[in-house]
Amino acid sequence: MRMILIAGGWSTERAVSLSGATGIAEALKRLGHEVRPLDPATQFADIIPAAEAADFAFLNLHGAPGEDGLIQAMLEEADCPYQGAGPKASFLALNKAAAKAVYSKHGLRTPDWRLYTDIDGAPRELAAPPAGLPLPVFVKPNAGGSSVGMSRVDRAQDFGPALDKVFALGEAALVETCVPGFELTCAVLGETPLPVIMIRPRPGTVFFDYANKYDKDGAEEICPAPVDAKLTAEVQAMALAAHKALGITGYSRSDFMIDAQSRPFILETNTLPGMTATSLLPRAARVAGMDFDALVAELVRLGLAAHSARKATAASKAGE
């Protein structure tokens, strides 16, 4: 098939996007496809014409545009199949506050949170952590990823600077209570949860930050996670429930903190999980018996099926 591989963009995760695209392009070529790279940062006006001439668009974007549903909406305008979540599900999942509201509606346990917006531009040196959220708290961009701009706040005097760090990125800030424990992550492929991964940040770091995620000597990632079958099943069930609650198709990956009572708390759901050599989704797929090329081929298959389903739904509505 004639493929466009959309990667890059202008978010703070541009470098991660481009890194993953290299391996995806090689896999698509090995699978017999013709691949044309396309970077929205420099070729935005080309997206719809290129999509109209292509058989499929493979997305490897992180942040906005990409995970916010904009590119997906443009691809649907061009009637071009693509892998992963549609525009609505993408937007809900990328906006952490919106996703957490959806989790709560569907009975999924998530840490307490507040949303802060930079509505007046005033300095926040004297800002106090929100009532009802005891320290420590995490302060993170509401629509960002890869832990860019994220801070753990252990002292009240550090709360304002943590907000300013997020606001400097042009983002609203999600403030979330810290759940002491350990981190697990679980991907869903189609509607099947993959093996659960345990994440152990490298010594000397306090959370799973950018370096832990992407450096070669970063966090230890253990798959399958060394936890009991009951916890594994609960995390997999919550990952699938979040996938469905947000209306995601194709694939996703949800992150969890596990407290001292072995209760999982869902943190967020990623609709375009990382596809670099060190990324979590390919690692889980390998443990499930699927190599990288097979994973890419399955994502294409799922994308084509979703496109057919959208067309069938549209035709049905047109005939009503």
C-alpha positions as CSV (number, residue, x, y, z in Angstrom):
1,M,0.0,0.0,0.0
2,R,1.0,3.7,-0.4
3,M,1.6,4.9,3.1
4,I,2.1,8.3,4.6
5,L,4.0,8.3,7.9
6,I,3.0,11.3,9.9
7,A,5.5,12.2,12.6
8,G,7.3,15.2,14.1
9,G,4.9,18.1,14.7
10,W,5.6,20.9,17.1
11,S,4.9,19.6,20.5
12,T,7.5,19.2,23.3
13,E,7.6,15.5,22.3
14,R,8.7,16.2,18.7
15,A,12.1,14.4,19.1
16,V,10.4,11.3,20.5
17,S,8.0,11.2,17.6
18,L,10.7,11.4,15.0
19,S,12.8,8.8,16.8
20,G,10.0,6.3,16.8
21,A,9.1,7.1,13.1
22,T,12.5,5.7,11.9
23,G,11.8,2.2,13.1
24,I,8.2,2.3,11.9
25,A,9.3,3.3,8.4
26,E,11.7,0.4,8.3
27,A,9.0,-2.0,9.4
28,L,6.5,-0.7,6.9
29,K,9.0,-1.1,4.1
30,R,9.8,-4.7,5.2
31,L,6.1,-5.4,5.1
32,G,6.1,-4.3,1.5
33,H,4.6,-0.8,1.7
34,E,5.7,2.4,0.0
35,V,6.3,5.0,2.7
36,R,6.3,8.8,2.4
37,P,7.3,10.7,5.5
38,L,5.2,13.8,6.3
39,D,5.9,16.3,9.1
40,P,3.0,18.6,10.1
41,A,5.5,21.2,11.4
42,T,6.7,21.9,7.9
43,Q,4.1,20.2,5.6
44,F,0.8,20.9,7.3
45,A,-1.0,22.0,4.1
46,D,0.1,18.8,2.4
47,I,-1.8,16.5,4.9
48,I,-5.2,16.4,3.2
49,P,-3.8,16.1,-0.4
50,A,-1.3,13.5,0.6
51,A,-4.0,11.6,2.5
52,E,-6.3,11.6,-0.5
53,A,-3.5,10.0,-2.6
54,A,-2.6,7.4,0.0
55,D,-4.0,4.1,1.0
56,F,-3.2,4.5,4.7
57,A,-1.8,7.0,7.1
58,F,0.4,5.7,10.0
59,L,0.5,8.3,12.9
60,N,3.4,8.6,15.2
61,L,2.7,11.9,16.8
62,H,2.8,12.8,20.5
63,G,1.0,15.7,22.2
64,A,-0.7,18.2,19.9
65,P,-1.1,18.0,17.0
66,G,-1.7,14.3,16.8
67,E,-2.9,13.0,20.1
68,D,-5.5,15.8,20.2
69,G,-7.5,14.4,17.3
70,L,-6.8,17.2,14.8
71,I,-4.8,15.1,12.3
72,Q,-7.3,12.3,12.7
73,A,-10.1,14.7,11.8
74,M,-8.2,15.9,8.7
75,L,-7.6,12.3,7.6
76,E,-11.3,11.5,7.9
77,E,-12.0,14.6,5.8
78,A,-9.7,13.0,3.2
79,D,-11.4,9.6,3.7
80,C,-8.0,8.0,4.5
81,P,-7.7,5.1,6.9
82,Y,-5.3,5.5,9.9
83,Q,-4.5,3.5,13.0
84,G,-5.7,4.3,16.5
85,A,-8.3,6.5,18.2
86,G,-10.6,8.8,16.4
87,P,-10.8,12.6,16.9
88,K,-13.2,12.5,19.9
89,A,-11.4,9.8,21.9
90,S,-8.0,11.3,21.1
91,F,-9.1,14.7,22.5
92,L,-10.7,13.2,25.7
93,A,-7.6,11.1,26.4
94,L,-5.0,13.8,25.8
95,N,-6.8,16.2,28.1
96,K,-5.9,14.6,31.5
97,A,-8.6,16.4,33.4
98,A,-11.3,15.3,30.9
99,A,-10.0,11.8,30.9
100,K,-10.1,11.7,34.7
101,A,-13.7,13.0,34.7
102,V,-14.6,10.1,32.3
103,Y,-12.8,7.6,34.5
104,S,-14.8,8.8,37.5
105,K,-18.0,8.5,35.6
106,H,-17.3,4.9,34.8
107,G,-16.2,4.0,38.3
108,L,-12.5,3.8,37.6
109,R,-10.3,4.7,40.6
110,T,-8.0,7.7,39.9
111,P,-6.0,10.0,42.2
112,D,-7.7,13.1,43.5
113,W,-7.0,16.1,41.3
114,R,-7.6,19.8,40.5
115,L,-7.1,21.8,37.3
116,Y,-5.3,25.1,37.4
117,T,-5.4,27.6,34.5
118,D,-3.2,30.6,33.9
119,I,-6.1,33.1,33.6
120,D,-4.4,36.2,34.9
121,G,-0.7,35.7,34.2
122,A,0.2,36.8,37.8
123,P,3.3,35.3,39.5
124,R,2.5,32.3,41.6
125,E,5.3,32.5,44.2
126,L,2.7,32.6,47.0
127,A,0.3,30.1,45.5
128,A,-0.8,27.3,48.0
129,P,-1.5,23.7,47.2
130,P,-5.2,23.1,46.9
131,A,-7.2,22.2,50.0
132,G,-8.0,18.5,50.1
133,L,-4.8,17.4,48.3
134,P,-2.2,16.8,50.9
135,L,1.5,17.0,49.9
136,P,3.2,15.6,48.1
137,V,1.4,16.4,44.8
138,F,2.4,16.1,41.2
139,V,2.0,19.2,38.9
140,K,1.9,18.3,35.2
141,P,0.8,19.8,31.9
142,N,-2.8,18.9,31.4
143,A,-2.3,18.0,27.7
144,G,1.4,17.0,27.7
145,G,3.2,13.8,27.8
146,S,6.6,12.1,28.3
147,S,6.7,13.8,31.8
148,V,7.9,17.1,30.1
149,G,7.2,20.0,32.5
150,M,6.2,17.7,35.4
151,S,7.2,18.3,39.0
152,R,6.8,16.5,42.3
153,V,6.0,19.1,45.0
154,D,6.9,18.1,48.6
155,R,7.0,21.6,50.1
156,A,4.2,24.3,49.9
157,Q,6.7,26.9,48.8
158,D,7.5,24.9,45.6
159,F,4.0,24.8,44.4
160,G,3.9,28.2,42.7
161,P,7.1,27.6,40.8
162,A,5.8,24.2,39.7
163,L,2.7,25.9,38.3
164,D,4.8,28.5,36.5
165,K,6.9,25.7,34.9
166,V,3.7,24.3,33.3
167,F,2.3,27.7,32.4
168,A,5.6,28.6,30.6
169,L,4.7,25.7,28.2
170,G,1.4,27.4,27.4
171,E,-0.5,24.7,29.3
172,A,-3.1,24.4,32.0
173,A,-1.8,22.5,35.0
174,L,-3.2,19.3,36.4
175,V,-2.4,19.0,40.1
176,E,-2.7,15.4,41.3
177,T,-2.3,13.8,44.7
178,C,0.6,11.4,45.0
179,V,-0.2,7.8,45.5
180,P,2.8,6.1,47.3
181,G,3.6,2.8,45.8
182,F,4.8,1.4,42.5
183,E,3.9,1.9,38.9
184,L,2.4,-0.5,36.4
185,T,1.4,0.1,32.8
186,C,-0.9,-1.9,30.5
187,A,-1.5,-1.7,26.8
188,V,-4.6,-2.8,25.0
189,L,-4.4,-4.1,21.4
190,G,-7.7,-4.3,19.6
191,E,-9.8,-5.2,22.7
192,T,-7.1,-7.5,24.3
193,P,-5.0,-6.3,27.2
194,L,-1.3,-7.1,26.8
195,P,1.0,-8.3,29.5
196,V,1.4,-5.8,32.4
197,I,4.8,-4.0,32.8
198,M,6.3,-2.8,36.1
199,I,8.3,0.4,36.0
200,R,11.1,1.0,38.5
201,P,12.7,4.4,38.1
202,R,16.5,4.4,38.3
203,P,18.0,5.1,41.7
204,G,18.1,8.7,42.7
205,T,15.0,9.8,40.8
206,V,11.6,10.4,42.3
207,F,9.3,9.6,39.4
208,F,9.2,8.2,35.9
209,D,10.6,11.3,34.2
210,Y,11.8,12.0,30.6
211,A,15.2,10.5,31.2
212,N,13.8,7.4,32.8
213,K,11.6,6.9,29.8
214,Y,14.0,7.4,26.9
215,D,17.7,7.1,28.1
216,K,19.3,3.8,27.5
217,D,20.2,3.5,31.2
218,G,16.7,4.7,32.3
219,A,14.1,3.0,34.3
220,E,13.9,-0.8,34.7
221,E,10.9,-2.1,32.9
222,I,9.9,-5.6,33.8
223,C,7.5,-7.6,31.7
224,P,5.5,-9.5,32.7
225,A,5.3,-7.5,35.9
226,P,6.2,-9.5,39.0
227,V,2.9,-9.1,40.7
228,D,0.2,-11.7,41.6
229,A,-2.5,-12.8,39.2
230,K,-5.3,-10.9,41.0
231,L,-3.6,-7.5,40.6
232,T,-2.6,-8.3,37.0
233,A,-6.2,-9.1,36.1
234,E,-7.5,-6.0,37.8
235,V,-5.0,-3.7,36.0
236,Q,-5.8,-5.4,32.7
237,A,-9.5,-5.0,33.3
238,M,-9.1,-1.3,34.2
239,A,-7.0,-0.7,31.1
240,L,-9.6,-2.2,28.9
241,A,-12.4,-0.4,30.7
242,A,-10.6,3.0,30.2
243,H,-10.0,2.1,26.6
244,K,-13.7,1.6,26.1
245,A,-14.9,4.4,28.3
246,L,-12.9,6.9,26.3
247,G,-14.2,5.4,23.0
248,I,-10.7,4.4,21.8
249,T,-10.2,2.0,18.9
250,G,-7.1,0.1,17.8
251,Y,-4.7,0.4,20.7
252,S,-3.9,2.4,23.9
253,R,-1.7,2.2,27.0
254,S,-2.8,3.2,30.5
255,D,-0.6,4.0,33.4
256,F,-1.3,3.1,37.0
257,M,0.0,3.6,40.5
258,I,-0.5,0.7,43.0
259,D,-0.9,1.7,46.7
260,A,0.1,-0.1,49.8
261,Q,-3.3,-2.0,49.8
262,S,-2.6,-3.2,46.2
263,R,-5.3,-0.9,44.8
264,P,-4.6,0.3,41.2
265,F,-5.2,4.0,40.5
266,I,-5.3,4.9,36.8
267,L,-3.3,8.0,36.0
268,E,-3.8,8.5,32.2
269,T,-4.4,6.7,28.9
270,N,-2.2,7.2,25.8
271,T,-3.9,6.9,22.4
272,L,-0.6,6.9,20.4
273,P,1.8,5.0,22.6
274,G,5.5,5.3,22.0
275,M,7.1,3.2,19.3
276,T,10.8,3.7,19.9
277,A,13.3,0.9,20.6
278,T,12.8,1.5,24.4
279,S,9.0,2.0,24.3
280,L,6.6,0.0,26.5
281,L,4.0,-1.1,23.9
282,P,6.5,-3.0,21.7
283,R,8.0,-4.6,24.8
284,A,4.6,-5.9,25.9
285,A,3.8,-7.1,22.4
286,R,7.1,-9.0,22.3
287,V,6.2,-10.8,25.5
288,A,2.8,-11.7,24.0
289,G,4.6,-13.2,21.0
290,M,4.4,-10.4,18.5
291,D,7.6,-8.9,17.1
292,F,7.8,-5.2,16.0
293,D,6.9,-5.9,12.3
294,A,3.9,-8.0,13.4
295,L,2.8,-5.3,15.8
296,V,2.9,-2.6,13.0
297,A,1.0,-5.0,10.6
298,E,-1.7,-5.5,13.2
299,L,-2.1,-1.8,13.8
300,V,-2.6,-1.3,10.1
301,R,-5.1,-4.1,10.0
302,L,-7.0,-2.6,12.9
303,G,-6.9,0.8,11.3
304,L,-8.4,-0.5,8.1
305,A,-11.1,-2.3,10.0
306,A,-12.0,0.9,11.9
307,H,-12.2,2.8,8.6
308,S,-14.6,0.3,7.2
309,A,-16.7,0.4,10.3
310,R,-16.9,4.3,10.1
311,K,-18.0,4.1,6.5
312,A,-20.6,1.5,7.2
313,T,-22.0,3.6,10.1
314,A,-22.0,6.7,7.9
315,A,-23.8,4.8,5.1
316,S,-26.4,3.5,7.6
317,K,-27.1,7.0,9.0
318,A,-27.4,8.4,5.5
319,G,-30.0,5.7,4.7
320,E,-32.2,6.5,7.7
